Amino acid sequence: MASLGDSDSVYSSVKDYYGKVLESTKDLKTSACTAGSAPHPIVRQIIGKVPQAVVGRFFGCGNPIPLGIEGKDVLDLGSGSGRDCYVAAALVGREGSVTGVDMTDEQLAIARENVDEFGKILGYAPKLRFVTGYIEKLEEAGVESESVDICISNCVINLSPNKRQVLEGVYGSLRTGGELYFSDMYADRKLPESVRSNEVLRGEGMGGALFVRDFEQMAVDIGFARPRVLAVGRIVVHDPELQQMVGDANFYSITYRLFKVQESSADNGPFAAEYLGTIEGHKDKYELDVDHVFETGTPMRVDLGTAAILSSSWLARYFAVKPQANNSLKPAAQITPTETLLDRADQVATSGCGAAEQASTSCCAS
């Protein structure tokens, strides 16, 4: 897929927008930063401990931080002021590590300046570092091949002029069984050049939003298992001039899960998966995606792809997966097409509980 314009001009535009134009979320011209659902209470509690200088310059569009990641090595693409890195550092604990990669000096300065203060709050020095670099060139930024368990990113990949290169780099940096768990902006159609090249729309992420179908095919072509959707929210353009420019195109914040596992086996199933209830914060149930919600201690029939994720990824220690001996369980859940999920998000946004409800559950709230 072709790059979004000239790479250097895109980098310069994004650096300027996030380093100089945006001082806080109040400066945004869309609901991109308030389209996600509320963070998990554990995450919200940690956000409350993160220095305000870091939280105040947060421009994400979702909540891409999984629980149960103690001891894991985490990479954050486009870490900005570092809010998600700080939260992840608390979740991975003393034994885990977190690396944030960003190209904006102003944001990196804020992220680095507050690490020691956060360490005092945690009671130990976290293995938390922020490196200057481009998310398309992770090795040049010092991220070694197969060194990462979980890669997170919050509304950043859409800003890249070469998204395939980003995903390929992430795939290479992940260990087998690792995951790219991220929120980003997507469109329900291919965007015209007038939208793709507009500096404000590009800075807020919409100009670089991929058509969902193109993105999912790209991920599979690179080697990831079939993308799983965890959350979808409609993004609203507030500025009248920008509304006119985007026309009939609709934009969404989507939290995807991309696993580096092989969806093949000598045993084609069926399989039964049981969640053990051992992830803190998910005692009673665990939501893998919108179609697979596992109740603790209750076996659930799953297809080969889901069985591969639950038995071969970093989630394996939290599940018991085995061939199903009989057909006593309900048929395995089918993965809902993403475009159907977008339609549902549209219905929520127009039912009277859309914008107001999304604002009340802002992903940017502390």
C-alpha positions, 0 to 999 in steps of 0.5 A, spaced: 500 500 500 502 506 498 505 511 503 501 517 505 504 523 502 512 524 503 514 521 509 518 527 511 512 532 511 508 527 514 513 526 520 514 534 520 506 535 520 505 530 526 511 533 530 509 540 530 501 538 531 503 534 537 509 538 540 507 545 539 499 546 537 496 541 542 497 543 549 491 539 552 485 535 550 481 541 549 485 543 543 482 537 539 477 538 534 474 531 534 471 526 539 477 522 538 480 522 545 473 521 548 471 515 543 473 510 547 470 506 553 472 508 561 478 504 563 478 498 567 478 500 575 485 498 576 487 502 570 483 508 572 486 507 579 493 507 577 492 513 572 490 517 578 497 516 581 501 518 574 504 525 575 499 530 572 504 533 567 504 526 564 496 525 564 495 532 561 498 531 555 495 525 553 492 524 546 489 517 546 483 514 543 482 508 547 484 503 553 489 499 550 492 496 556 491 489 558 491 486 565 495 480 567 501 482 564 506 481 571 513 480 569 512 482 561 516 486 557 511 491 554 513 496 548 508 502 546 508 505 539 508 513 539 508 513 547 507 521 547 507 524 554 508 516 557 501 516 560 500 508 558 507 507 559 506 509 566 500 505 567 503 499 564 510 500 568 505 499 574 502 493 571 508 489 569 511 490 576 518 490 578 520 484 574 517 487 567 519 492 563 516 498 559 519 501 553 516 507 549 518 510 542 516 516 540 519 522 535 516 528 538 522 531 543 517 535 547 513 529 549 519 525 550 521 530 555 515 530 559 515 523 559 522 522 562 522 528 567 517 524 571 519 517 571 523 518 578 517 521 581 512 515 579 518 511 582 517 514 589 509 513 588 510 505 586 515 504 592 521 502 587 524 504 580 520 501 574 524 498 568 521 504 564 525 508 559 523 512 553 527 512 546 527 517 540 525 514 534 520 512 529 515 507 529 516 504 522 524 503 524 524 499 531 530 496 530 534 503 529 530 505 535 533 500 539 528 495 540 531 488 538 527 482 535 523 478 539 524 481 545 517 484 546 511 480 549 506 485 548 506 491 544 501 497 545 499 503 542 494 508 543 491 512 536 498 513 533 499 508 528 494 512 523 499 517 524 504 513 520 506 514 513 507 507 512 503 502 516 505 496 513 512 497 515 509 499 522 506 492 523 512 488 520 516 491 525 512 490 531 511 482 528 518 482 528 519 485 535 514 480 538 516 473 541 512 467 539 505 468 543 506 475 543 500 480 542 499 487 539 494 490 543 492 497 541 486 502 539 486 506 533 482 510 528 479 507 522 474 509 516 468 505 513 471 507 506 477 509 502 479 516 504 480 521 498 486 525 498 483 531 500 482 528 507 488 524 507 493 530 506 489 535 510 494 537 516 489 538 521 485 531 520 492 528 519 494 530 526 488 528 529 489 521 526 483 521 521 487 523 515 491 517 516 485 512 518 485 506 514 479 502 511 477 497 516 477 491 511 484 494 508 487 494 515 485 487 517 487 484 510 494 487 511 495 484 518 493 477 516 498 478 510 504 480 515 502 473 519 498 475 525 492 471 527 485 473 524 484 480 528 480 480 534 475 486 536 475 488 543 471 495 542 468 500 537 466 507 538 464 512 533 468 519 533 465 525 531 468 531 528 466 537 531 469 543 527 464 545 521 469 546 516 472 539 517 465 536 517 464 538 510 471 536 508 470 529 510 463 528 507 459 521 508 466 518 511 465 515 518 470 514 523 471 510 529 476 508 535 477 501 534 481 496 539 484 491 536 488 484 538 493 481 533 496 475 536 503 472 533 500 465 533 499 459 528 492 458 527 493 451 525 494 444 528 494 437 527 488 437 531 482 441 528 478 440 534 473 442 536 476 445 543 473 447 549 476 453 553 476 454 560 478 461 563 481 460 570 479 466 573 486 468 575 487 475 572 486 480 577 481 485 575 477 479 571 475 474 577 468 472 574 469 473 567 474 475 561 473 478 554 477 476 549 473 480 544 466 482 543 464 475 541 468 471 546 467 472 553 469 467 558 465 466 565 470 463 570 470 455 571 465 454 565 468 451 559 466 454 552 466 451 545 471 455 541 474 454 534 481 452 532 483 460 531 481 461 538 484 455 541 491 457 538 490 464 541 488 461 548 493 455 548 499 458 545 499 466 547 501 470 553 494 468 555 495 461 556 497 460 563 490 463 564 486 458 560 485 450 560 484 448 553 483 441 550 479 437 545 472 437 546 470 429 547 463 430 546 458 435 543 455 437 550 457 445 549 454 450 545 457 451 538 463 456 538 461 463 537 462 466 530 467 472 529 462 478 527 464 482 521 467 488 523 463 492 519 457 490 522 460 492 529 461 499 526 453 499 524 452 498 531 456 503 533 452 508 529 446 506 532 449 507 539 451 514 537 444 516 534 440 513 539 441 519 544 446 516 548 452 517 544 456 523 544 454 524 551 455 517 554 462 517 550 464 524 553 462 521 560 467 515 559 472 519 556 479 515 555 482 521 557 479 522 564 483 521 570 
